[in-house]
């Protein structure tokens, strides 16, 4: 394969994604790119990178014009003769360079190039690689837009999982604080043989061993902070598992786990966090709706309890925005409210609190406790 370009490959690449028509295509991480290139003969790639690509453009034979702002987070597909120029003109860009044989291009000898270049031995036509990289960016963009649509429409967690199964490619499940099953990948089953996640589906609850592991190795470390945890395989599960406990206002609401059977851990962490961001958005919306945190004076009440300095005028102005500006008497009730209560129990308590004082009540969370402000005009 001595030619650098092929008949029909000159000018813009397939689907119109040439250098003069680079598109904003979402958020593709370096690890996602490596995973896409895994089936091919990669001769060289940087060991790691935190780069995330927002643009993609193919340059089959010669450079064209691309806005410099667009090029900073761009990924280019090209041959060796134009790669150096692209890397010079667009300092924040990366190049996937196609070569004919196993010899690495000379541009790797330059220190400011070698950490921004991936070299692939070309065994197919240029447009094949171009189409493959286009699909990486477009599919990610479509997936993220679909997830955002679920969030904006206040959709359900099971809907978020179902439209993410193809991208995630691994079994995922969401449980409540009592480790009861809420939603899971119905199109992807957990691995066979010695895996505690099959027990979860069959019994709608984690096994005692997995509960103990999550409490000791995830929740004990998280300490009321949203964090990603990787648990290596053991007797309870045959594959690595990504865990993400969801805390809202210091309250432990949900627990998300993905069994990592296919794909590199680095790649799965990146796409898992895309999914998690939408899960947390839905959880936030649920918490605010359930506990009525949208009220403009919630922050004022927290400030008064915590002893923050504020004037009477400011407090009066905030109360005037509420439905109780004529109230003359108040009583503040405090309920010890463990964040580890199950989702169902927590919901029942909050709903019962809303019935206090004939409904003249404002419940809200403060640290680990549930508070209820009762008010009356008489």
Steps between C-alpha positions, in 0.01 A plus 500: 500500500727773370245776439412757762158579357255311284270581216202683639680589824621846394334809642237457765457165667179302506188652660646850457723500807802647320729757652291789367189358667618389843204456735444537871442138590464464872767382738722207401778411743843367409409166659187479285715560193746224597214256556368573150844445350567177690405263209760666276879475490601791721875548466530786747281686748570715808464302821233727643334834443228708661408653163136509396415566136214727395578506127594255229631563149664283233787632286552247219785673314541870569413757762203729470378778725357434843416760765778493762248494784348185355837337456603513864302193597495338158593152392642472148529194279786545254820368346852577617573776248234734647501391864786731602332804347173421676669457837684831451199702390264352761702459825222328695419244232576129458570306181419142409771440239469221243825341379571233237741280694630439849749788489404775742484853353789735568273757664498280814860609554375846588409529868208738443343256252532153649239548775239615244534229235350153455650295216303227323621266227262560211345182362174645369396800294519843659124547502457183711692653791328832444156339522603307811612814684193691388281230652689532830421870527147488360386202708630665816320824413172318433529305825569809710212688337262211569606486864458876534150473355407249772637734768323807363172309480546377857514145375558178689827330585401182316452704181846649545644149530316355200625765257855465638535123468656508154761760596585358843499140380503361855246411766401798713268523800365764737393424857363703788656553841361166616677333205165420339495487120348806329613465137743290298613412147224277368676455166835402655518226760772479765781250433432133563661309784579617851374852449301667777317722253291214369385453859391866496268443202354179637440633852460877442767563762876460534635195677630544854860467376465777243319727746785453746756572228325818383458629854860433596687581180284766336269679742753507785746674271252728322392675821206680340687602187422391145800296390583235244633172642651203322471167680718224365364145442463270799287206612185714486543628144707369211578832332606850607203713610467877487300638794355846541300589815273801443479753783272804488524750785703245697221245457586163345229454237603246239783264412612438142720208395633375167659155452798553267506187283587658163724800434803650670447642848623844393250513214214369714569756771467782247170390351364390839550853633306641204212277607545584869471874439148445368411263782604762755291763318190282526576428867541871569167574337334223703647629825403862435148400399453265794642728767396830339847649483405731215358762741698825488525515878655157552849656502383765746378238748826307474692824552301585813556153647872514423529848648598681182483881524199652324288806559134503601425683178651218297302235691178698461563545127548125455190413704299745289568277200338201668143396558515584873589871532205551739607226739548610860589180679761241408618173644801309372496123544812286461486134409811286518506378143759240412621534141528121492125446522358324197350700217149382580527576873650843436220587257231393749652715775523809279146458369371459856686814607319702233169422674603658831315812620228450236756547226636833629850358506825524311721186528865522404826312552787635707809281522373162619171624641153570370360831622142622476409868535141533622329838460169662592331837456336487843 
